């Protein structure tokens, strides 16, 4: 994208609240940077394609800078939005999600709050329970903001906070404060007083330290909660109504402090954790937030020693978060007083209040590594110095991955070279992590993480033959710990657009590594109760691919099922030891086991292991036929059941498996006495229909064809799978490739024919020019109940738009094509004709380019025979003209006779 245009859009995006929508349009931008509108529009559309800009539709069309929006906290998820309101709803929505810990220690609390606020008929009352300083008042204020953002209360709805401790020893004054009083209600009540409940009408009343309310006060309050009515103190005959959402807060034990009748009226009781109970990552975020606030107040960079950070991070202070906030404010003030004239203020342990000295001595007994100052910048959301060097390395690696994958999509890089490059970069980074393993044993989460990874690798080795290695444990622990379960590249819009495609590429091109990575992260996730990101799966897949793990999942699996406590286990153990390979799994069955239980165990094995190549069951029971029939619909590959178990048979089958014979070959070679049954069962699952897409030059175009077809067919063939696949594998292995085993492949669509007998092929060029759309729809009609005309139009539209987009620079291609499509359809109706698909495509392309040409005031070559042509075809040209009236009105243009002649010639050509 043009640098001058991008820098200007960055500037106005940064200051978007002070700009009019029109300032972001092509016309205003072109005026301000001194380029013509056409050139500016071209650059803007280029920026949109490259994922640098986001487009807001409407009038005028606007363009904003995605990365700059991210800097001010607005993460853009799509490339286009219907309106400014839709785009900036991102800024307003999920106010509660911005609370530190919203997806961690406060997740349950936030979910409870959302439930209470969104509940119909004025929501539900909320009780916030937590120690002093745990953030109850802060959360109450956020709840008020959330209620406004969700439009359950008005923007100017009141938020009134009141501490009940103020008059706890004077119930009369407390009651008066809440409900108001009439004149003469008590001594000194010289005039009527409006209470807080009335003042908070249509808003929120937050009552802190509500445990200070007397029993009588609680009763009055729950009467109001039941009826919405209250009486001012001094006259119970007066009944007033108020529509108030109530939030209470207490530091006391809820069930020991309040009346049972009061508690019953509190369906939402939210418990907030203490500071020391929150994860280290959340405590660090809180500390960072407080120091950033001080940097903004002081308008200076604040450099904080890591010793002080460590003290705040690991302190068990009374007062919780509030105390930490006050200490941060104090140390910054203390340092500022000594460094007023410096560009940055340096905050050190000596700036702590004296009351913390004793705690400090205790904490300094443990060793603190020499680490650089933590630096906080004023008046910016881009706190570049808070990112650790290792986190920055990880983020940069994902950015490099994104850039390389885009080269794959443009076919400037092969998939093979992309994978090799990324494997090298990931492994180089992991090697660095291994040599930098300098975490102290006191760093508990790292220790827990290392332990769980080691346990996971042991489990993987036992179940899947995954080799244990100390360096692998350290490398993976280092990556996950340094990344700290954050989205390393979440703010990068371009990454979000390619992430799913990248996952698909990895799962298809590095299936063994992907499968191992998914198993490992899934097991660690369950142990730590923590979900991992898609980017972690991508990263670990590349790491495992570089380790060249021997794929075992393609091997035929075998289970020994025998009655008795150790019969199956001892036989499997003997066989595996003698064969020097872990081939057989065992299931020791109780004497009275049911067939249902046996089936359940086998199905669990099929779900846990990849049995595509086949599964052999050696069983010592007589229900062979029943078991085979039960399992037939659950199989992923062929099943050989042998109703006989012995050590010689186990060894014979083991040797055949080591010879890498197929399951049918093994079945033929096993010689068993006639009285012993064996049965080879093939999967009976009904195969799903599929279209394969392929491209000679790589997966990029295959994935693009897949996306277009999925968009076209989503309303017609929901059960149809569309799978991008490697052309060279198809061309070489034909029907032996996996998709033909797993699906009923109805056709192949691509840029080159892999020439597979019995499978129809349709070239992409024939879909684009419309010649094979009829054939495409005809094939699908054999399998699905679809509407010919609607699907043909959708295919024409979708494949046309990709070609048209290449030729348009200033107009919205989707909108324009819809209008042209309607006009051409009306012209067909006016003329009483039906055009071929190829002619429709040509018309769509010509008319879209024609309209943009007219808007640009570009002319076509004059034709000397126009008048005689019109004398002969004038009536048909007029019918075409009528069909295009809506297009003329929409774009305020006039289609000339010369242009109408060209359309007429295409129709009749």
C-alpha positions, 0 to 999 in steps of 0.5 A: 500500500502507498506509504503516504496514504497509509500514514495519513489514515493512521493519523486520522484513525488515531484521532477518530473521535474528533473527525467526521465520517466523511474525513475517512472517504476516498474523496476527502482523503484524496484532497488532503494528500494531493492525489486524484480520487481514482488513484487514492481509491486504488490505494485504499482498495489495495490496503483493504486486500492486504489487511491493512485497512478496514472498510465501513460501508454506507455513504460515504464509504470509509477506510480506517487503519486496523493496527491503529485501531488496535492501539486504542483498544478496538480489535477489528475482526472482519474486513468490512462493516455495514456501519460505523455503529457496527464497527465501534460497537466493538469499543462499547461492548464487553465492558466487563471483558476489560476487567483484569481476570475476566477470563481467569479468576473472575470468569465465573463472577463476570458470567454471574453479573451478566446473567443478573444485568440481562435478566428481564424485568429490571434484572436481578439484585447482586451481592458482591462478597470479598475482602476489603480492597478486592475490587467490589466498588470498581466492579460495581462501577463496571456493572453500571457501564455494562448495563448502559452498553447493553441498553438495559438502562439509559446513558444518563441513568444514575449510579449512586454509591453509599457506604452503610457504615456511615450511620450504622450506629444510628438506624434512623439516619440510615433508614432516612438516607435510603428511603427519605423522610417526611417533615417531623419524622424525628427530632431535627427533621425540619423538612422533607428529605428524598432518599437514595432509592428515589434518587437512583430511580431508573438507575443503579444503587450500590450499597457498600458494607450492607452488613451494617444494616439492622434487621429492620433495615434489611426487612424494609429493603427486601420489601422494596425488592419484592414490591418496588414500593417504599415509604419515607420514614415517618409516614407509612401511609405514603407509598412511592414507587422506584425502578432501581437495580440494586448492587450490595457489597459486604466483607462478611460471611453472607450466611452468618450475617444476613437474615435468611429472608434477605438472602433468599432474595439474592439470587446472584451472590458473587465472590471476589478472590483476594489479591494473593489468590489471583494468578501471577499473570493477573497480579502483574496486569494489575500492577502494570495498570496502576503504574501506567495510570501514574505515568499518565498522571505524571506525564513521565516515563516510569522506570520500576526496579524488578525488586519492587515489582517482585515485592508487589507481586508476591505481597500478602497485604491487608487491603488487597488490590486497593492497598497495592494501588495505594502503594504504587501511587505513593512510590511514584509520588515519592520518586517524582519528588526526587526526580521532577526535572528528569525525563523519566522517574526511577522508582526503587525499594527505598520509595516504599512507605516505612510501614512495609519495611518489615515485610520487605526484609522477609521477602528479600531473603529469597534470591531475585534474579538481576532483571532490567527495570520495568518501563511504563510510558505515558499517554499511550496504549502501546507499552512496548517495554512491558513485553519480555524479550522472549514474548517479543520473539514469539510474536515476531515468529508468528508474524513471520509465519503469517507473511510466509503463508501469504506467499504460499497463497500467492504461489510465490512459495511452495508448501514444502518450502514454507513448512521447512522454513517454519520448522527451522525457525520454530526449532531455533527458537526452542533451542534458545529456550532450552539454553535459557532455562534459568527459572528458579524452583520457587517459580511455582507455575513453571514447576507445575507446568514442567511436571505436567508436561513430563507426565503428559509425555510419559502418558503419550509414550505409554499410549502412543509410542511418543519418545520421552526427552528431557529437552522436549519437556523444557522447550515446551514448558519454556514456550507455554510459560513465556507466552503465559496463555496470551494471544501472541498475535490476537491484535493482528487482523491479517493473522485472524484471516489466515489462521483457519487456513493455516490450521487446515494446511498443517492438519493435511500436510503434517498430519502426524505432527498435528495429531501429536500436538493436539493430543499433547496440548489436550492432555496438558489442558485437562490437567491444568484446566486451561484452554490453549490457543490455536496458535499454540497448536500451530507452533507445537505442530511445527516443533514436533514436525522438526523432531521427525517423530516416527508416525505410528498411527498408520499402523494396524492396532491389535487388542487382546481381550481375555477373561481373568485378572491378568490373562490378556495383560500377561499375554500382551506383555510376553508378546511385546517383550519377545517382539521388542515392540509395543504392538498389543494392547490388553483388556482383562475382562471379568468372568461375568462381563456383558457384551455391552461392556466389551463393545464399550471398551472397544469403541473407546479404543477406536475413539482414542487411537487412529485405527484407519489402517485396521484393528485386530481383536483376539478374543476368548469368547463365543459372541464373535458374530454379535460383536462384529455386527455391533461394531460395524457402524463404529469402525474407521477402518477394517476390523479382523476378529479372531475368536481364539487367544494363545501366545503362539498366535499372538507372536505369529500376528505380531511378526505379520504386523512387523512385516507391514502386511495389510489386514486382509493379507494377515487374515489370509495368512493366519491358519487356524483350526476349522472350529475357530472363527475369524471374521474380517469386517469392513466399515459400514458407515455411509460415506459423506459426499465430497468435492475435492479441489486441487491446484497444480502449483500448491494448496493456495488456489485449492483453498480459494476454490474451496471457500468459493464453493462453500459460500455457493453451496452452504444453502443447498448441500449442507452435508457436502464436504469440500476438501482442498487436496494436494494435486500431486498426491491425487495425480500419483496415487489416484483412488488410493488417497485417503479422501476416496476411502473416507468419502464418496467423491462426486467430482474434482474441481481444480486448475489441472486434471489429475486424471482419475477414472470414474471421477468427473473433473471440472476445470476452474476456467470452465466455471469462471467462463460459465461453460461447465456450470451446467455440468457442475449442477447436474452432478450435484442433482444426482445427490441433492435436491437443489434448485437449478436456477438459483444455484446457477445464478449463485455460482455465476455470481461467486465466480464472476465477482472474483474476476470482476474484483480484479478489474474494479478500483473505486466501486463496491464489486458485490453491490455493483454485480448484484445490480448488474445481475438484476439488470441483465435478468430484466433484459432477458425478460424484456427480450424474451430470451435465455442467455448461456452461462458463458454469455452471462459471465461476459455480460456481467464482466463487461457491464461492471467495467462499463459502469466504472468507466462511465463514472471515471469519464473514460470514453470508448472508441467512436463507431461510424455505423452507430446510426444505421445500427440503431435504425435496425436494432433500436427497439431492442436497444431501448428494451435493454436500456429500460432494464438498466434504469435502476443502475443509472439511477443508483450511480447517477449516470447515463448509459450512451447509445454506443454503450448500449450497442456494445451490450446488444452485440454481446447478447446477439454475438 
